[in-house]
Amino acid sequence: MRVFVAGASGALGSRIVPALTEAGHEVIGTHNSPSSAELLRALGAEPVALDLLNADAVRRVVGDIKPDAIVHQATALGNAKFARSLDRTFALTNRLRTEGTDALLAAAQETGVRRFVAQSFAPYRYAREGGAIKTEDDPLDPTPPPNSEETFGAMTYLERAVTGAGGIALRYGGFYGAANDGLIDPVRKRRFPIVGDGGGVMSFIHLEDAAAATVLALEHEGPSTYNVVDDEPAPVREWLPVLAEALGAEPPRHFPRWLARLFAGQAAVVMGTEARGASNAKVRRELGWTPRYASWRTGFPATYSAIAVAARRSHVATRRCDGK
C-alpha cells in the first residue's frame, strides 16, 4: 500500500516507517524540520512538510499524495517537561489529537482513503474499580484526575472519531526503547518515587513491538480499538525498582500520599496508587501479534544496559578529570 504517516519522525513513527517499508509498503511521512526530513529519507520514506493543524494544507497534501492508508502518530512530546498539570504539558498534543485528527479524517474521506490507524494510550485511563487488568470493553475513567481532564478527553475524542469513521485506534502502553525515554532522567535522579503502597498498575510496550502491531493493524479491517501492551501489567512497586537497576540508578524513594500530593499533585498520586492495567488478549487474538519483549522484566535490562554502562563510564571520566 501507499501509506501516509503523520508524525513519521517521532519516537514511534521513526520505527513504524522501516517496519512498513520492510513489509513492502511505500511510505510518505510528515516532518517539521530539515533534520527530520533527512532522517525519513534514510529510513526509506518520502518526506513532506506539513502542519496538521492547518486543515487546508492537510487536505491539499493528502489529496496530492492519494494514499491507500493513513497512520496518525503525531504528538508534540519530544522535549516535553512533565509537570503537575498534564493538560499544560499535553496542550499541543491534545490539539493534534482533536483538530489534527479531524483534518486527517476529512482529507481521508475526501480522497477515498478507507484504512486509518491512530495512536491512543491505555495506561491510567480505565475506571479505577474492579480488577487490576482491563480489556477494551471495560469502561474508561469517568472522573480523570485533576489537571488531566482535557488530555483524557482528547484521547477519547480521537478514538470515537477514528472508529466512527471505520478506522482503528491503538491504545499503546507506556513506551520505552529509546535513549531519550522520558522516564530515564527522573528515575536516574531518584525523582520518580513509589507513592503510598505503589499499587497503581502500569502497562508498557517496547517501541519496536508497538511498530510491529501498527503494521498489522494497518492490514486489518476496522472499526476497532486495541490495547497494544506487553503481557505483564504491573504495579509501580514492582517495575520501578527493576527499571532503576537496569539504568544503574539507586533504588527509588518511597513517598507517602500526602507528600507526593504536595510536590507532584493529585494526578500523580492517583496514577501511582489506583491506576489499572490493560490486557493484550484482543490484539494477540485478532491481529496475530506477539511482542518480542513479552515483559518489561526482560525489556528494561535489554534496552537500558548499554545506557547504564555509558553513564558509569561518563561518571568515572568526570571524577578523573576532577582529580578524584
Secondary structure, DSSP 8 states (H G I E B T S, - for coil): -EEEEETTTSTTHHHHHHHHHHTT-EEEEEESSHHHHHHHHHHT-EEEE--TT-HHHHHHHHHHH--SEEEE-----TT----S-HHHHTHHHHHIIIIIHHHHHHHHHHHT--EEEEEEE-TT-B-SSS-SEE-TTS-B-SS--TT-HHHHHHHHHHHHHHHHTT-EEEEE-EEE-STT-TTHHHHHTT-S-EETT---EE-EEEHHHHHHHHHHHHTS-SSEEEEE--S--EEHHHHHHHHHHHTT-----EE-HHHHHHHH-HHHHHHHHT--EE--HHHHHHH----SS--HHHHHHHHHHHHHHHHHHHHHHHHHHTT-
